[in-house]
């Protein structure tokens, strides 16, 4: 097992591997008896007993209740100790920072939302991050030092070569050269940074529609249009971290957008992004276009179009599906993924009706034929992915009994 000290095959290493296998089973199945753990791991009863005693002494498992419904005394059940470690995640947008803390079992124990409106932030980003994190930590009844690891999701990506945020000129205050060093100095736990759409893919792979899939593309359409690429089970980020910034992709059906980083937009974004949907509705002569922010208005219009069977609604949804498939055709032609997950409110609000239309259009436009599915993780998917990412590393460290 990665990170386990000792020589492979030695009793110490084998014990650590068995410990981790048992902990993973408890996370997956919930409380289990010694006998059940032995059957699932292939360990003898004495070895399973020693394993549980060792994990209980290390504070990693707790005895919790007994089995019921069988003759005779119930067997002791064991579960992962939820207080063994905590991890935190932040979902950053120009309008707010959403923070949450989860225990090592994945249960969210505290959350906090910090509004950050305006092009010029009222507080430095360092203060925003610490205030949001502290709000979630306080809601969980913890202290900042209790958090083992923090993952922050932002639009764009931090260039691994320079440490500067790229592809997100609309995120004020996050482009200061020394920002990452300042955050590292101010926070007691390790901090990782990840693209927000990549974190949605993490959530879908761990909890949602992409479970069990090693090669898939996630297409996101909400505030912006983006994609996450998972190849061989791993996120593909590219040389500068910008893999998946498909909003900048030139596509037929819209004029070329030049100097895309200055415009913070590109052909695919202009053709099929959320801001294009209210514009398309107006061009079709539709009435009752919501006056809410464009991402909310787009989701409302797509949901109406998928549920109200009128000529204009059908035309809106079909046109939108064709535009989405136009950009997707380039992605699947190059990557040939097994699966495409549609996520973000401007896609999930169309449900199965929109998915089927995009699938049909894509089969006309691309030689590759991936299966399209609607994402399952609907509630705060970026934050959920940040927590899952932070928890994965936390468990690797805390559950390693061979250190």
C-alpha positions in Angstrom: 0.0 0.0 0.0 1.3 3.4 -0.9 2.9 5.3 2.0 3.3 2.1 4.1 6.8 1.8 5.7 8.6 -1.5 5.7 9.5 -4.2 3.3 6.8 -5.7 1.1 5.6 -9.1 2.4 6.8 -8.5 6.0 4.3 -9.0 8.9 4.2 -5.3 9.6 3.3 -4.4 6.0 0.8 -7.2 5.8 -0.9 -6.1 9.0 -1.1 -2.5 7.6 -2.7 -3.8 4.4 -5.2 -5.8 6.3 -6.0 -2.9 8.5 -6.6 -0.6 5.6 -8.8 -3.3 3.9 -10.9 -3.6 7.0 -11.3 0.2 7.4 -12.3 0.5 3.7 -15.0 -2.2 4.2 -16.3 -0.4 7.3 -16.6 2.8 5.3 -18.3 1.0 2.4 -20.7 -1.2 4.4 -21.1 0.6 7.7 -21.0 -1.3 11.1 -19.7 -4.9 10.7 -19.1 -7.8 13.1 -15.8 -9.5 13.6 -17.1 -12.5 11.8 -18.3 -10.5 8.8 -15.0 -8.6 8.6 -13.2 -11.9 8.6 -15.4 -13.3 5.8 -15.0 -10.2 3.6 -11.2 -10.0 4.1 -10.5 -13.7 4.2 -8.9 -13.4 7.7 -9.3 -16.0 10.4 -11.4 -15.2 13.5 -8.3 -14.8 15.7 -6.6 -12.5 13.1 -9.7 -10.5 12.7 -10.0 -10.1 16.4 -6.4 -8.9 16.7 -7.0 -6.5 13.8 -10.0 -4.9 15.5 -8.3 -4.7 18.8 -5.3 -3.0 17.1 -7.6 -0.5 15.3 -9.6 0.2 18.4 -6.5 0.9 20.4 -5.3 3.3 17.6 -8.6 5.2 17.8 -9.6 4.3 14.3 -12.6 2.1 15.1 -15.3 2.0 17.8 -17.5 -0.7 19.2 -21.1 0.2 18.4 -24.0 -1.9 19.3 -24.7 -5.6 18.5 -26.4 -7.6 15.8 -30.1 -8.2 16.1 -32.7 -10.6 14.8 -30.9 -13.9 15.5 -31.1 -16.4 18.4 -28.6 -16.0 21.1 -26.5 -13.0 22.1 -25.8 -10.5 19.4 -22.3 -10.1 17.9 -20.4 -6.9 18.7 -20.4 -4.4 15.8 -17.6 -2.1 14.8 -17.5 1.2 12.9 -14.9 3.7 11.8 -14.4 6.3 14.4 -15.8 9.5 12.8 -13.6 11.7 15.0 -10.4 10.1 13.9 -9.8 12.9 11.4 -11.5 15.8 9.7 -11.1 17.3 6.2 -12.4 20.6 4.7 -13.4 21.9 1.3 -14.0 25.3 -0.2 -16.0 26.1 -3.3 -15.0 29.5 -4.6 -17.1 31.6 -7.0 -17.0 35.4 -7.7 -20.2 35.8 -5.6 -19.4 33.6 -2.5 -17.2 31.1 -0.8 -18.9 27.9 0.4 -17.0 26.0 3.0 -17.7 22.6 4.7 -16.0 20.2 7.1 -16.5 16.4 6.9 -15.4 13.7 9.3 -13.3 10.8 8.1 -16.4 8.8 7.2 -17.5 11.5 4.8 -20.4 12.9 6.8 -20.6 16.7 6.6 -20.5 18.1 10.1 -20.4 21.8 9.5 -20.8 24.4 6.6 -20.7 28.1 6.1 -21.3 30.5 3.2 -19.4 33.8 2.9 -20.8 36.3 0.4 -18.0 37.9 -1.7 -19.9 40.3 -4.1 -18.3 42.9 -6.2 -15.5 43.2 -8.7 -13.2 44.6 -5.9 -13.3 42.4 -2.8 -14.1 44.1 0.4 -11.6 41.8 2.1 -8.3 40.3 0.9 -8.6 36.8 -0.4 -6.5 35.5 2.6 -9.1 36.9 5.0 -12.0 35.5 2.9 -10.6 32.0 2.9 -9.8 32.0 6.6 -13.2 33.5 7.5 -15.1 30.9 5.4 -13.0 28.0 6.8 -13.4 29.2 10.4 -17.2 29.6 9.9 -17.5 25.9 8.8 -15.1 24.8 11.6 -17.1 26.6 14.2 -20.4 25.2 12.9 -18.8 21.7 13.3 -17.8 22.5 16.9 -14.1 22.1 16.0 -11.0 24.2 16.0 -8.9 25.1 12.9 -6.1 22.7 14.0 -8.6 19.8 14.0 -8.7 19.9 10.1 -6.3 17.5 8.6 -6.4 18.8 5.0 -8.1 21.5 2.9 -9.0 21.4 -0.8 -10.0 24.6 -2.5 -11.9 24.6 -5.7 -11.8 27.6 -8.0 -12.7 28.4 -11.6 -9.7 28.2 -13.9 -6.5 26.5 -12.6 -3.3 27.4 -10.7 -0.4 26.9 -13.2 1.9 24.3 -11.5 4.8 26.0 -13.2 4.2 29.6 -11.9 1.6 29.2 -9.1 -0.6 31.8 -10.8 -4.3 31.4 -11.4 -5.1 31.2 -15.1 -8.3 31.0 -17.1 -10.3 32.9 -14.4 -10.0 36.6 -14.9 -13.5 37.0 -13.5 -12.3 35.9 -10.0 -11.2 39.1 -8.3 -8.3 39.0 -5.8 -7.0 35.5 -6.6 -4.2 36.6 -9.0 -1.8 37.9 -6.4 1.6 36.3 -7.1 2.2 35.5 -3.4 -1.3 34.3 -2.6 -0.5 30.6 -2.3 2.5 31.3 0.0 0.4 33.6 2.1 -2.3 30.9 2.5 0.3 28.2 3.3 1.7 30.4 6.0 -1.7 31.3 7.5 -3.3 27.8 7.6 -2.0 25.0 9.8 -3.1 22.2 7.5 -1.8 21.2 4.0 -3.8 23.0 1.3 -4.5 21.8 -2.3 -6.1 23.7 -5.1 -8.1 22.2 -7.9 -10.3 23.3 -10.8 -13.9 23.4 -9.8 -15.1 21.2 -12.7 -12.4 18.7 -12.0 -13.8 18.4 -8.5 -17.3 17.8 -9.9 -15.8 14.9 -11.8 -14.2 13.6 -8.5 -17.7 13.7 -6.9 -19.3 11.9 -9.8 -16.6 9.2 -9.9 -16.7 8.6 -6.1 -20.4 9.1 -5.4 -22.4 9.5 -8.7 -22.9 8.6 -12.3 -19.3 7.8 -13.1 -18.7 5.2 -10.4 -16.7 2.3 -11.8 -15.6 4.2 -14.9 -11.9 4.8 -15.6 -12.3 6.9 -18.8 -15.0 9.6 -19.0 -15.6 13.3 -19.8 -17.7 15.5 -17.6 -19.3 18.5 -19.3 -20.3 21.3 -17.0 -22.6 24.2 -17.9 -23.6 26.6 -15.2 -21.8 29.9 -14.6 -19.3 28.9 -17.3 -18.9 26.0 -19.7 -16.1 23.6 -18.9 -15.1 20.0 -18.9 -13.1 17.5 -16.8 -11.1 14.7 -18.4 -10.6 11.4 -16.5 -8.2 9.1 -18.3 -7.2 5.8 -16.9 -8.9 6.7 -13.6 -6.9 9.9 -13.2 -7.7 13.5 -13.8 -5.9 14.9 -16.8 -4.9 18.5 -16.0 -2.5 19.4 -18.8 0.8 21.3 -18.8 -0.6 24.5 -17.3 -3.6 23.0 -15.5 -6.0 24.2 -18.3 -7.1 20.8 -19.8 -10.8 21.0 -20.0 -11.2 24.7 -20.5 -13.5 23.9 -23.5 -15.4 27.2 -23.3 -12.5 28.7 -25.2 -12.8 26.0 -28.0 -13.5 27.5 -31.5 -16.6 25.9 -32.9 -18.7 26.3 -36.0 -21.9 28.3 -35.6 -20.4 31.3 -33.9 -17.8 33.9 -34.9 -14.2 33.3 -33.9 -13.3 34.8 -30.5 -9.8 36.2 -30.5 -7.7 37.0 -27.4 -9.9 34.6 -25.5 -8.2 35.0 -22.1 -8.8 38.8 -22.2 -12.4 38.2 -23.3 -12.7 35.4 -20.7 -14.9 33.6 -23.3 -14.6 31.6 -26.5 -16.6 30.0 -29.3 -18.1 27.1 -27.4 -19.0 29.3 -24.5 -20.7 31.8 -26.8 -22.5 29.1 -28.7 -23.7 26.9 -25.9 -22.9 28.5 -22.5 -25.6 29.5 -20.1 -25.6 33.1 -21.2 -26.5 31.9 -24.7 -29.8 30.3 -23.6 -31.8 33.4 -22.7 -30.4 35.1 -25.8 -31.7 32.1 -27.9 -35.1 32.3 -26.2 -35.4 35.9 -27.2 -34.4 35.2 -30.8 -37.1 32.6 -30.9 -39.7 35.1 -29.7 -40.3 33.4 -26.4 -42.0 35.4 -23.6 -41.6 35.2 -19.8 -37.8 35.0 -19.9 -36.6 35.2 -16.3 -34.9 38.4 -15.2 -32.7 36.4 -12.7 -28.9 36.1 -13.3 -28.2 34.4 -16.6 -27.2 31.0 -15.1 -30.4 30.8 -13.1 -32.4 32.0 -16.1 -30.8 29.4 -18.3 -31.6 26.6 -16.0 -35.3 27.7 -15.7 -35.7 28.0 -19.5 -34.1 24.6 -20.1 -36.4 23.0 -17.4 -39.4 24.6 -19.0 -38.4 23.4 -22.4 -38.0 19.9 -21.2 -41.4 19.7 -19.5 -43.7 21.9 -21.6 -44.5 20.4 -25.0 -44.8 23.5 -27.2 -43.3 24.2 -30.6 -41.1 27.0 -29.2 -39.9 24.9 -26.3 -39.1 22.0 -28.5 -37.2 24.2 -30.8 -35.2 25.8 -28.0 -34.2 22.5 -26.6 -33.3 21.0 -29.9 -31.2 24.0 -30.9 -29.4 23.9 -27.5 -28.8 20.1 -27.9 -27.3 20.6 -31.3 -25.0 23.4 -30.0 -23.9 21.2 -27.1 -23.2 18.3 -29.4 -21.2 20.5 -31.7 -18.5 21.1 -29.1 -18.7 17.6 -27.6 -18.0 16.1 -31.0 -14.5 17.5 -30.9 -13.9 16.2 -27.4 -15.1 12.7 -28.0 -13.3 12.5 -31.4 -10.0 13.1 -29.7 -10.5 11.3 -26.4 -12.9 8.5 -27.3 -14.3 8.2 -23.7 -16.5 5.4 -22.5 -18.9 7.9 -20.8 -19.9 11.5 -20.9 -21.5 13.0 -17.7 -23.7 16.1 -18.1 -23.5 18.3 -15.1 -24.3 21.8 -14.0 -27.8 23.3 -13.7 -28.0 24.3 -17.4 -27.6 20.6 -18.3 -29.2 18.7 -15.4 -32.3 20.9 -15.5 -33.0 19.3 -19.0 -33.0 15.8 -17.5 -33.5 12.8 -19.7 -35.2 14.8 -22.5 -32.1 16.9 -23.1 -29.7 14.0 -22.6 -31.4 12.0 -25.3 -31.4 14.9 -27.7 -27.7 15.5 -27.2 -27.0 11.8 -27.5 -28.8 11.6 -30.9 -27.1 14.7 -32.2 -23.6 13.5 -31.1 -24.1 10.2 -32.9 -24.7 12.3 -36.1 -21.6 14.5 -35.6 -18.9 12.1 -34.1 -17.6 8.7 -35.1 -17.1 7.8 -31.4 -20.2 6.7 -29.6 -19.8 7.3 -25.8 -22.8 6.8 -23.5 -24.2 10.1 -22.1 -25.7 10.2 -18.6 -27.0 13.0 -16.4 -24.9 13.6 -13.3 -26.2 12.3 -10.0 -24.4 14.8 -7.6 -26.7 17.8 -7.8 -26.3 19.5 -4.4 -23.1 21.6 -4.2 -21.1 19.2 -6.5 -17.9 21.3 -6.4 -17.9 21.3 -2.6 -18.7 17.6 -2.5 -15.8 16.9 -4.8 -13.4 19.1 -2.7 -14.4 17.1 0.4 -14.0 13.8 -1.3 -10.5 14.8 -2.6 -9.4 16.0 0.8 -10.8 12.9 2.5 -9.0 10.5 0.1 -5.6 11.9 1.1 -6.6 12.2 4.7 -7.6 8.5 4.9 -4.4 7.4 3.1 -2.4 9.1 5.9 -4.6 8.5 9.0 -5.4 4.9 8.1 -1.8 3.9 7.4 -1.0 1.9 10.6 2.4 0.8 9.2 4.0 4.2 9.7 
